[in-house]
């Protein structure tokens, strides 16, 4: 099997997904926004700051070189979650909006496009796994319009890809976690009341990164082709469709 590229894999869900896939014996390539030294024997990590419009292409080309020109799946997991209050200045609000959409959505679109073109050129199928959010359907806080919009856009992109390329063996899956015990969610949990927020989650706890990683690995390796286009919710029943 060719390599699997996992973005945003220096921490949280991405780190857990990288480890889960490696445990399955799959060759994997990780990604971090800043230079990151991988431990001996650990998967390679490529640095690319998605705030730079050229970063996704640089990551893709570096991953192709590392993989010997064969990438079979991409996990679009990289994300930014920063508050963007409405009372900011116009330019501050707009800059934060555009930065979040570039990191959370545009970079995923770029990598998905590179991957689809790569698979078409090789005449093979491949798999895309998009890590979106419950916010794609439920929305988010008044300071996170941009985050919810980006994740909703990711879901629409995923469904479009699934419908367009299933005939070519190119499959697309999406995962929509709710709150997950990662450093990215920690500040938000604290700002929204901490333990009191759990009252909205029937399961009584937030998800663990390993739980989301297990879903990602299933989509990347085990999900039957007929599942293409599926969105898998993982939010402790805090939002059901």
FENNOR-V752071 format. One record per helix or strand. SS is the DSSP state (H for helix, E for strand). FROM is the first residue (numbers start at 1). LEN is the number of residues. If there is no record, write none. Layout:
ss: (SS | SS)
from: (FROM | FROM)
len: (LEN | LEN)
This chain:
ss: (E | H | E | E | H | E | H | E | H | H | E | E | H | H | E | H | H | E)
from: (3 | 12 | 28 | 44 | 55 | 71 | 90 | 126 | 135 | 145 | 170 | 180 | 183 | 194 | 207 | 209 | 225 | 231)
len: (4 | 12 | 5 | 4 | 13 | 6 | 33 | 6 | 4 | 24 | 8 | 1 | 9 | 7 | 1 | 14 | 3 | 4)
